[in-house]
């Protein structure tokens, strides 16, 4: 059961990496097109900026969830490193519970924000609902919550083959 859950979370993690990577790639392609259209073609397109902002939002929230699982996020451990070992475990659990609370807040209020703005459309991109533009907040919060619960119940997973790229490259196995 544990291995099945960990493999499922591995798939979610790799999905997050792919979505974040495709988002930043799309943004890197769209922004130059907007500049080219404005300065070379002489007619600025209205869609590149809002689409790039949406992709940046997706990259930020989904990528942050993946970063949290990989242990690549910014963490200030100056105080906890100087605590006795018995306290460090307690503080780590407290931090994970507080992070879970923040992710629940992001998920619940992100969904409420999406629902409240669903019938509005973006002025710069009239086919895109405002609720869709806010959805990365709720999605990123939910994905982060999955990774936090995984850490609480199964321990730190940043040394798994799917998370540690060097191990993934050296391995002869496939997922």
C-alpha positions in Angstrom: 0.0 0.0 0.0 2.8 2.4 1.0 4.7 1.8 -2.3 1.6 2.2 -4.4 0.8 5.6 -2.7 4.5 6.7 -3.1 4.4 5.7 -6.8 1.2 7.7 -7.3 2.7 10.7 -5.6 5.8 10.2 -7.8 3.5 10.5 -10.9 1.9 13.6 -9.5 5.3 15.1 -8.8 6.6 14.3 -12.3 3.3 15.8 -13.7 4.0 19.0 -11.7 7.6 19.2 -13.1 6.2 18.8 -16.7 3.5 21.3 -16.2 5.9 23.9 -14.7 8.4 23.2 -17.4 5.9 23.5 -20.2 4.5 26.7 -18.6 7.9 28.5 -18.5 8.7 27.2 -22.1 5.4 28.6 -23.3 6.0 31.9 -21.6 9.5 32.1 -23.1 8.0 31.6 -26.6 5.0 33.9 -26.1 6.8 37.0 -24.8 9.2 37.3 -27.8 6.2 36.9 -30.1 4.4 39.8 -28.4 7.6 42.0 -28.7 8.0 41.0 -32.4 4.4 41.7 -33.2 4.5 45.1 -31.6 7.8 46.4 -32.9 8.4 44.6 -36.1 4.9 44.0 -37.4 3.6 47.3 -36.0 0.5 45.9 -34.4 0.6 44.6 -30.8 -1.4 41.5 -30.1 -3.5 41.7 -27.0 -3.1 38.0 -26.0 0.6 37.5 -25.2 0.7 39.4 -21.9 -2.3 37.8 -20.2 -1.4 34.3 -21.4 2.2 34.8 -20.2 0.9 36.0 -16.8 -1.3 32.9 -16.5 1.6 30.7 -17.5 3.8 32.4 -14.9 1.1 31.8 -12.2 0.9 28.1 -13.2 4.7 27.8 -13.1 4.9 29.5 -9.7 2.3 27.6 -7.8 2.7 24.1 -9.4 6.5 24.5 -9.5 6.5 25.5 -5.8 4.7 22.4 -4.9 7.2 20.2 -6.8 10.0 22.2 -5.2 8.6 21.5 -1.8 8.6 17.8 -2.4 12.2 17.9 -3.8 13.4 19.9 -0.8 14.6 22.6 -3.2 12.5 25.3 -1.5 14.0 28.1 0.6 14.1 27.1 4.3 15.7 29.1 7.1 16.9 26.5 9.6 19.3 28.7 11.7 17.2 28.4 14.8 16.2 24.8 14.5 19.8 23.6 13.7 20.8 24.9 17.1 18.1 23.2 19.0 18.5 19.9 20.8 17.8 16.9 18.6 14.7 16.0 20.5 13.2 19.4 19.8 14.2 19.4 16.1 11.7 16.6 15.3 8.9 18.3 17.2 9.6 21.6 15.4 9.8 19.8 12.0 6.3 18.3 12.6 5.0 21.7 13.7 6.3 23.3 10.6 4.7 20.6 8.4 1.4 21.1 10.2 1.6 24.8 9.8 2.4 24.4 6.1 -0.6 22.0 5.7 -2.8 24.7 7.3 -1.5 27.3 4.8 -2.1 24.9 1.9 -5.6 24.2 3.1 -6.2 28.0 3.2 -4.8 28.3 -0.3 -7.0 25.5 -1.5 -10.3 26.5 0.1 -10.0 30.2 -0.4 -8.6 29.7 -3.9 -11.6 27.6 -4.9 -13.9 30.3 -3.4 -12.0 33.0 -5.3 -12.4 31.0 -8.5 -16.1 30.5 -7.9 -16.6 34.2 -7.1 -14.9 35.3 -10.3 -16.0 32.6 -12.6 -18.6 34.7 -14.4 -16.2 37.5 -15.1 -13.9 37.6 -18.2 -10.5 39.1 -18.5 -10.6 42.4 -20.3 -7.4 41.8 -22.2 -8.4 38.2 -23.1 -12.2 38.1 -23.3 -12.4 34.3 -23.8 -10.6 33.6 -20.5 -12.6 33.5 -17.3 -11.0 35.3 -14.3 -11.7 32.2 -12.3 -9.4 30.2 -14.5 -6.7 32.8 -14.0 -7.0 32.3 -10.2 -7.1 28.5 -10.4 -3.4 27.9 -10.0 -3.6 29.1 -6.4 -6.1 26.4 -5.4 -4.3 23.7 -7.5 -0.9 24.6 -6.2 -2.2 24.6 -2.6 -3.8 21.2 -3.1 -0.7 19.7 -4.7 1.5 21.1 -1.9 -0.8 19.6 0.6 -0.4 16.2 -1.0 3.4 16.5 -0.7 3.2 17.7 2.9 0.9 14.9 3.9 3.3 12.5 2.2 6.2 13.9 4.2 4.2 13.7 7.5 3.1 10.1 6.9 6.0 8.6 5.0 8.9 10.8 5.8 11.1 12.9 3.5 11.0 11.7 -0.1 13.6 13.9 -1.8 16.0 11.0 -2.2 13.6 9.0 -4.3 14.6 8.1 -7.8 11.8 10.2 -9.3 12.8 13.3 -7.3 16.6 13.2 -7.4 17.5 13.7 -11.0 21.0 12.3 -10.6 19.5 9.0 -9.3 17.0 9.0 -12.1 19.7 9.4 -14.8 21.9 6.7 -13.3 19.1 4.2 -12.9 18.5 1.5 -15.6 14.9 1.1 -14.4 11.9 3.0 -15.7 9.0 4.3 -13.7 
